[in-house]
Each structure stands twice: as structure tokens, then as C-alpha cells.
Amino acid sequence: MKYFFLIALFLFVKSLNATSILKHEQILNLASKFISNKNQDLVMRVNHKIKIPNCFGQIQIIDKYKNLKTLEINCLGSKPWKYNLRTNIIDNFHKKNKKMRHKKKKISALICTKDLKKGHIISSKDLKLKYFSSIGSNNIFKTTENLIGRSTKINIKKGQIIRDRHLVKNWIIKEGQKVKIEHKTGNLLILVDGIALKSGMKGDYLEVKNENSGKIIKGWVKNNKKITIFR
């Protein structure tokens, strides 16, 4: 009798081991793989508050409404059950692209790497490029070429965006200075004498007077001797 009891106990334990037990996390992993096999760009986001019961057997997953938004999970084990899982899927591909577009929208601006005192001559070591979602006014610098060698008009704190108003004006053409006015017609380049009516920095849009005709025209400061009326 004892012999038969031990055999029965052995067969019972063996039957328990043969029956696989799938827990909550394992079932969710199967559901996630099911979605990935259908569409690799989709990611499942399940409410962390839900609790799926253990399954003593195999799991069958069905796309209930053919849109992967609700999965019917069937436990085919000794204690069968059915569960409708809302997947809250998102398109991972478009999510990544949205993040990239958001990143691209950020504005670059040069900031100072240390405190700069009034009268400091800016060098490349003083500058660092940083990205901002918003910067307020646009009188900023994105490249170092228009900053290196400039003198600060006020004290600037470390990490502060360097703006044009923080700097001493770097006039390369002064009011009343004689300049060359550059004009291009087709393949013909014409240079005439002129007088600057205002002081200007490189790239400024400046009024100049044509010495020959007396006509006042506007052009961009090209260098310390030349104004160009085309770009």
C-alpha cells in the first residue's frame, strides 16, 4: 500500500512540473512580442494597475478587433480564463521622429564659459554653443567669427547668452567715411565713390550717398571700405 502511495505521489508531482505556469509579466511579454511580430514600429503601453492572473498551461492571443488595440488573451490550461487587454499602442517610429523634430526646433546661441568683466576682449576660449527652446530677442550670435576680438560693454555672467547689446559697437565704417559702392548688373560689376551717412558694422544695412549723382542709396557693409547693394 505504501508503495502505491509513493508512486501516486511521484506521478502527481511530475504532472505539476509538466504543467507550465505563466505569470503576469510573462504573459505581457508574450503580448508585446505578438504586437512586434505584427508591426515592429508599434510599442505596447499597458496600464501598470492591471493584474493578469496566472495561467497553468498555454496562452492563446487574438487580435480582437483587427487593429491591435485590444488583445484577447485566452488561458488554455487546467483553469481556463479569458482576458481582454487594452494595449494603448503607440507608433514608436513617429514618436522618435517627433522627438527629433522637437530637437531640431531648438535655437543655438553662444554663451560665455566664465564670468566676463567689462572691457574684456573675447577669445574662442570664452565661448560655447548651447541649444535653447526659446531665447527671447534675436540679437544673438551663432558663430564665433563675429564675436572673437570684440570688447564687452558690461559684465556678463558665466552661462549667459551673449547678445549684441552686451558688446562695444565694432564700427568698421564710420559716419562721413569715404567708401566704394559696389553694384552688379548682369556680369558687369560697377564701383562708384560714396560717403557713409551712418556708422555701421559688418553686415549692417547702411545709407550711403553717391558722390557723383548725390543720390542716397542703401547697401550692406561688406568690409571697412566697401558697401554692396546686392547680396
FENHU-V543000 format. One record per residue. N is the residue number from 1. RES is the residue in one letter. PHI is phi in whole degrees, -180 to 180 (NA if undefined). PSI is psi in degrees with one decimal (NA if undefined). OMEGA is omega in whole degrees, -180 to 180 (NA if undefined). Layout:
n->N res->RES phi->PHI psi->PSI omega->OMEGA
n->N res->RES phi->PHI psi->PSI omega->OMEGA
//
This chain:
n->1 res->M phi->NA psi->-44.0 omega->178
n->2 res->K phi->-62 psi->-35.6 omega->-178
n->3 res->Y phi->-65 psi->-45.0 omega->-180
n->4 res->F phi->-67 psi->-34.3 omega->178
n->5 res->F phi->-63 psi->-43.7 omega->179
n->6 res->L phi->-64 psi->-39.4 omega->178
n->7 res->I phi->-64 psi->-43.6 omega->180
n->8 res->A phi->-63 psi->-42.1 omega->178
n->9 res->L phi->-63 psi->-41.7 omega->179
n->10 res->F phi->-62 psi->-44.6 omega->-180
n->11 res->L phi->-67 psi->-34.2 omega->180
n->12 res->F phi->-67 psi->-45.4 omega->178
n->13 res->V phi->-63 psi->-40.9 omega->-179
n->14 res->K phi->-63 psi->-39.7 omega->180
n->15 res->S phi->-66 psi->-34.5 omega->177
n->16 res->L phi->-66 psi->-41.8 omega->-180
n->17 res->N phi->-68 psi->-32.3 omega->-178
n->18 res->A phi->-72 psi->-25.0 omega->180
n->19 res->T phi->-86 psi->116.9 omega->-179
n->20 res->S phi->-77 psi->142.4 omega->179
n->21 res->I phi->-112 psi->117.4 omega->178
n->22 res->L phi->-104 psi->124.3 omega->-178
n->23 res->K phi->-97 psi->175.8 omega->-176
n->24 res->H phi->-47 psi->-55.3 omega->-176
n->25 res->E phi->-64 psi->-39.0 omega->180
n->26 res->Q phi->-66 psi->-39.5 omega->179
n->27 res->I phi->-66 psi->-40.7 omega->177
n->28 res->L phi->-64 psi->-38.2 omega->177
n->29 res->N phi->-63 psi->-40.0 omega->177
n->30 res->L phi->-64 psi->-40.4 omega->178
n->31 res->A phi->-65 psi->-41.0 omega->179
n->32 res->S phi->-64 psi->-41.6 omega->178
n->33 res->K phi->-66 psi->-36.0 omega->178
n->34 res->F phi->-59 psi->-45.1 omega->180
n->35 res->I phi->-68 psi->-43.3 omega->-179
n->36 res->S phi->-61 psi->-36.7 omega->179
n->37 res->N phi->-68 psi->-28.8 omega->178
n->38 res->K phi->-81 psi->-40.6 omega->-178
n->39 res->N phi->-156 psi->112.6 omega->-175
n->40 res->Q phi->-70 psi->-18.3 omega->-178
n->41 res->D phi->-84 psi->-7.6 omega->-178
n->42 res->L phi->-95 psi->142.0 omega->179
n->43 res->V phi->-126 psi->133.4 omega->-180
n->44 res->M phi->-87 psi->133.8 omega->177
n->45 res->R phi->-127 psi->95.9 omega->-175
n->46 res->V phi->-92 psi->141.0 omega->176
n->47 res->N phi->-58 psi->123.8 omega->-176
n->48 res->H phi->-68 psi->-12.4 omega->-178
n->49 res->K phi->-81 psi->-17.7 omega->-178
n->50 res->I phi->-73 psi->154.5 omega->179
n->51 res->K phi->-136 psi->114.0 omega->179
n->52 res->I phi->-91 psi->132.6 omega->-179
n->53 res->P phi->-69 psi->158.3 omega->176
n->54 res->N phi->-66 psi->149.8 omega->178
n->55 res->C phi->-119 psi->122.9 omega->178
n->56 res->F phi->-94 psi->73.7 omega->-178
n->57 res->G phi->154 psi->-149.1 omega->-178
n->58 res->Q phi->-95 psi->158.0 omega->179
n->59 res->I phi->-112 psi->136.2 omega->173
n->60 res->Q phi->-117 psi->129.4 omega->-179
n->61 res->I phi->-116 psi->131.8 omega->-179
n->62 res->I phi->-127 psi->135.0 omega->173
n->63 res->D phi->-77 psi->97.8 omega->-166
n->64 res->K phi->-62 psi->-44.7 omega->-176
n->65 res->Y phi->-113 psi->16.9 omega->176
n->66 res->K phi->61 psi->27.5 omega->177
n->67 res->N phi->-134 psi->5.5 omega->178
n->68 res->L phi->65 psi->9.0 omega->-180
n->69 res->K phi->-84 psi->-25.3 omega->177
n->70 res->T phi->-134 psi->124.1 omega->178
n->71 res->L phi->-108 psi->132.4 omega->175
n->72 res->E phi->-92 psi->114.5 omega->-179
n->73 res->I phi->-102 psi->121.4 omega->-179
n->74 res->N phi->-114 psi->124.8 omega->173
n->75 res->C phi->-91 psi->121.0 omega->-176
n->76 res->L phi->-102 psi->19.6 omega->-176
n->77 res->G phi->-84 psi->-160.6 omega->-178
n->78 res->S phi->-68 psi->-25.3 omega->177
n->79 res->K phi->-123 psi->76.8 omega->-174
n->80 res->P phi->-65 psi->149.0 omega->175
n->81 res->W phi->-153 psi->169.0 omega->-180
n->82 res->K phi->-132 psi->139.2 omega->-178
n->83 res->Y phi->-141 psi->129.6 omega->176
n->84 res->N phi->-95 psi->115.1 omega->-175
n->85 res->L phi->-105 psi->119.2 omega->173
n->86 res->R phi->-79 psi->121.2 omega->-171
n->87 res->T phi->-88 psi->-23.6 omega->-177
n->88 res->N phi->49 psi->46.5 omega->-175
n->89 res->I phi->-66 psi->147.8 omega->173
n->90 res->I phi->-129 psi->153.8 omega->179
n->91 res->D phi->-85 psi->102.6 omega->-176
n->92 res->N phi->-63 psi->-34.1 omega->-180
n->93 res->F phi->-63 psi->-48.2 omega->-180
n->94 res->H phi->-71 psi->-29.4 omega->177
n->95 res->K phi->-64 psi->-43.7 omega->179
n->96 res->K phi->-65 psi->-42.2 omega->180
n->97 res->N phi->-65 psi->-35.8 omega->178
n->98 res->K phi->-64 psi->-41.6 omega->178
n->99 res->K phi->-64 psi->-40.3 omega->-180
n->100 res->M phi->-66 psi->-40.8 omega->179
n->101 res->R phi->-65 psi->-38.7 omega->179
n->102 res->H phi->-63 psi->-40.0 omega->179
n->103 res->K phi->-66 psi->-39.1 omega->-179
n->104 res->K phi->-66 psi->-26.2 omega->-178
n->105 res->K phi->-73 psi->-15.6 omega->-179
n->106 res->K phi->-66 psi->148.9 omega->-174
n->107 res->I phi->-103 psi->132.6 omega->179
n->108 res->S phi->-89 psi->143.3 omega->178
n->109 res->A phi->-154 psi->146.9 omega->178
n->110 res->L phi->-83 psi->133.0 omega->176
n->111 res->I phi->-119 psi->166.1 omega->179
n->112 res->C phi->-93 psi->142.2 omega->-177
n->113 res->T phi->-86 psi->-6.6 omega->179
n->114 res->K phi->-156 psi->170.6 omega->176
n->115 res->D phi->-66 psi->130.9 omega->178
n->116 res->L phi->-114 psi->127.7 omega->-180
n->117 res->K phi->-86 psi->160.8 omega->177
n->118 res->K phi->-58 psi->132.2 omega->180
n->119 res->G phi->90 psi->0.2 omega->180
n->120 res->H phi->-70 psi->136.3 omega->176
n->121 res->I phi->-90 psi->119.2 omega->-173
n->122 res->I phi->-74 psi->134.5 omega->175
n->123 res->S phi->-121 psi->173.6 omega->-178
n->124 res->S phi->-64 psi->-29.1 omega->-180
n->125 res->K phi->-69 psi->-18.5 omega->-179
n->126 res->D phi->-85 psi->-6.2 omega->-169
n->127 res->L phi->-118 psi->146.9 omega->176
n->128 res->K phi->-150 psi->138.5 omega->180
n->129 res->L phi->-88 psi->132.2 omega->-180
n->130 res->K phi->-136 psi->153.0 omega->-178
n->131 res->Y phi->-107 psi->137.8 omega->-177
n->132 res->F phi->-130 psi->149.5 omega->175
n->133 res->S phi->-78 psi->-29.0 omega->174
n->134 res->S phi->-152 psi->149.2 omega->-175
n->135 res->I phi->-132 psi->0.5 omega->-177
n->136 res->G phi->79 psi->-129.4 omega->-179
n->137 res->S phi->-68 psi->157.7 omega->-173
n->138 res->N phi->-96 psi->8.2 omega->-178
n->139 res->N phi->-80 psi->62.5 omega->-177
n->140 res->I phi->-116 psi->178.8 omega->178
n->141 res->F phi->-125 psi->133.2 omega->179
n->142 res->K phi->-108 psi->-18.6 omega->178
n->143 res->T phi->-126 psi->153.5 omega->-175
n->144 res->T phi->-80 psi->-18.2 omega->-173
n->145 res->E phi->-61 psi->-30.7 omega->-180
n->146 res->N phi->-93 psi->6.3 omega->-180
n->147 res->L phi->-116 psi->-39.2 omega->-177
n->148 res->I phi->-62 psi->129.1 omega->-180
n->149 res->G phi->94 psi->-10.7 omega->179
n->150 res->R phi->-78 psi->155.4 omega->-179
n->151 res->S phi->-106 psi->137.5 omega->-180
n->152 res->T phi->-77 psi->139.6 omega->-180
n->153 res->K phi->-91 psi->-23.6 omega->-180
n->154 res->I phi->-139 psi->173.8 omega->173
n->155 res->N phi->-74 psi->136.3 omega->179
n->156 res->I phi->-122 psi->130.7 omega->-178
n->157 res->K phi->-81 psi->154.6 omega->177
n->158 res->K phi->-58 psi->133.3 omega->179
n->159 res->G phi->86 psi->-4.1 omega->-179
n->160 res->Q phi->-81 psi->142.5 omega->175
n->161 res->I phi->-67 psi->132.2 omega->179
n->162 res->I phi->-87 psi->122.5 omega->-179
n->163 res->R phi->-116 psi->161.6 omega->-177
n->164 res->D phi->-59 psi->-34.1 omega->-178
n->165 res->R phi->-70 psi->-14.0 omega->179
n->166 res->H phi->-82 psi->-8.6 omega->-171
n->167 res->L phi->-115 psi->150.3 omega->173
n->168 res->V phi->-68 psi->134.4 omega->-179
n->169 res->K phi->-59 psi->130.1 omega->-178
n->170 res->N phi->-105 psi->73.5 omega->-177
n->171 res->W phi->-69 psi->124.7 omega->173
n->172 res->I phi->-103 psi->-15.3 omega->171
n->173 res->I phi->-129 psi->131.2 omega->-177
n->174 res->K phi->-108 psi->154.1 omega->-180
n->175 res->E phi->-56 psi->131.8 omega->-180
n->176 res->G phi->88 psi->-6.1 omega->-179
n->177 res->Q phi->-73 psi->141.6 omega->175
n->178 res->K phi->-77 psi->135.1 omega->-178
n->179 res->V phi->-136 psi->170.5 omega->172
n->180 res->K phi->-103 psi->129.1 omega->178
n->181 res->I phi->-97 psi->123.1 omega->-175
n->182 res->E phi->-104 psi->127.5 omega->179
n->183 res->H phi->-138 psi->140.7 omega->-178
n->184 res->K phi->-120 psi->127.1 omega->175
n->185 res->T phi->-123 psi->108.1 omega->-175
n->186 res->G phi->62 psi->-123.6 omega->177
n->187 res->N phi->-95 psi->3.5 omega->-177
n->188 res->L phi->-97 psi->126.6 omega->178
n->189 res->L phi->-105 psi->122.0 omega->-176
n->190 res->I phi->-112 psi->133.3 omega->175
n->191 res->L phi->-120 psi->126.9 omega->177
n->192 res->V phi->-130 psi->158.8 omega->180
n->193 res->D phi->-79 psi->143.3 omega->178
n->194 res->G phi->-150 psi->174.0 omega->178
n->195 res->I phi->-128 psi->129.7 omega->179
n->196 res->A phi->-73 psi->128.2 omega->-180
n->197 res->L phi->-90 psi->-12.5 omega->177
n->198 res->K phi->-144 psi->160.9 omega->174
n->199 res->S phi->-79 psi->150.5 omega->-178
n->200 res->G phi->-153 psi->153.1 omega->174
n->201 res->M phi->-100 psi->169.8 omega->-180
n->202 res->K phi->-59 psi->128.9 omega->-180
n->203 res->G phi->92 psi->-11.0 omega->179
n->204 res->D phi->-69 psi->150.4 omega->177
n->205 res->Y phi->-95 psi->113.7 omega->-164
n->206 res->L phi->-125 psi->146.5 omega->174
n->207 res->E phi->-86 psi->132.9 omega->177
n->208 res->V phi->-135 psi->154.3 omega->-180
n->209 res->K phi->-110 psi->126.2 omega->177
n->210 res->N phi->-71 psi->118.1 omega->-176
n->211 res->E phi->-66 psi->-31.5 omega->-178
n->212 res->N phi->-77 psi->-46.4 omega->-175
n->213 res->S phi->-98 psi->-18.5 omega->-177
n->214 res->G phi->79 psi->1.4 omega->-178
n->215 res->K phi->-76 psi->138.6 omega->178
n->216 res->I phi->-95 psi->124.3 omega->-180
n->217 res->I phi->-129 psi->169.9 omega->179
n->218 res->K phi->-119 psi->145.7 omega->179
n->219 res->G phi->-158 psi->172.5 omega->-179
n->220 res->W phi->-95 psi->138.3 omega->178
n->221 res->V phi->-70 psi->117.3 omega->-178
n->222 res->K phi->-93 psi->-44.7 omega->176
n->223 res->N phi->-156 psi->-166.6 omega->-175
n->224 res->N phi->-77 psi->3.9 omega->-180
n->225 res->K phi->-134 psi->-8.2 omega->-168
n->226 res->K phi->-134 psi->139.1 omega->172
n->227 res->I phi->-117 psi->131.4 omega->179
n->228 res->T phi->-114 psi->136.6 omega->-178
n->229 res->I phi->-100 psi->12.5 omega->172
n->230 res->F phi->-136 psi->159.6 omega->-180
n->231 res->R phi->-130 psi->NA omega->NA
//
